[in-house]
Amino acid sequence: MAFSSPSLLLSLRSFYSARPILPPLLPKPPAFSSNLLRSHPHHFGAPPKASTEGAAMAQKIFDTEEALMVSLAKYTADLSHKFSVKRGSFSLVLSGGSLVKSLRKLVEPPYMDSVEWSKWHVFWLDEKTIPKDQDGCNYKLAYDYFLSQVPLLPGNVYAINEALSAEGATDDYETCLRHLVKCGVIDMSTATGLPKFDLMLIGMDPDGHIASAFTDHPFLQEDNGKWVTFIHESPKLPIDIITLTLPVINSSAHMAIVSTSGHQAISTSNSVKNSGDLDGKMPIQWVSPEGELTWFLTGDAAETVGEKCV
């Protein structure tokens, strides 16, 4: 399967362009071109702050990673069906790291044939400004382990355009999201006026960072009405990273945080206890979605946090 440029509507296909910079084994990266849209901008105004009150939270703790992946696949497929029926589309945000590998059960029966893949619209929590065929690119990781194995519509995969400057790619992605909200592809929160993604899947790193933001990073307190921003020279990588802002992250209808490594136990335990507490030191503790938050845990994290699920 080759992913070409994303299109919001058939009549907008001319607004998109593909840059064939990848080898044949990789898809052509989608690049949203918003020049025409910017000539008729959609003014949404600065949204109010996302709620920091504790979200409805559930913990699913498993003895094995295999059991976790089986449950995560059913959880994702059930939400896909719910929103496909309710709104005619399913908006999914992926993070990088090991999270994508945890989705492999979705490419197996019964989900491969039962999921309405044509309803899916896939976005990224954050992305490095590096070529799509380079190791470390979240798009490449998602393609290698998941996207290349499911029949998504090419125009429904919205990658960040790394060919632009960090500022240009940020504006480009936000313009794309605003148009998709206006079209109804992405829901909008009535509480905040922000995009309300149906499901946001976030992998848990040992240091508790999210969206390439680390402890004490200004990103965590950014409240300027932006939906997308960029982080200059992230502490771990000396490159610019495009990311959804924290208020948008917290506007999600459903969020799943996945931890499958034993060395993440302490971070996970502290985060579960302090989620929503803005005085917490780890970025993951700033996560408090408007909707439902579900933790998928295994390994030593299961022993640290609570009772195990079978």
Disulfide bonds with the S-S distance in Angstrom:
none
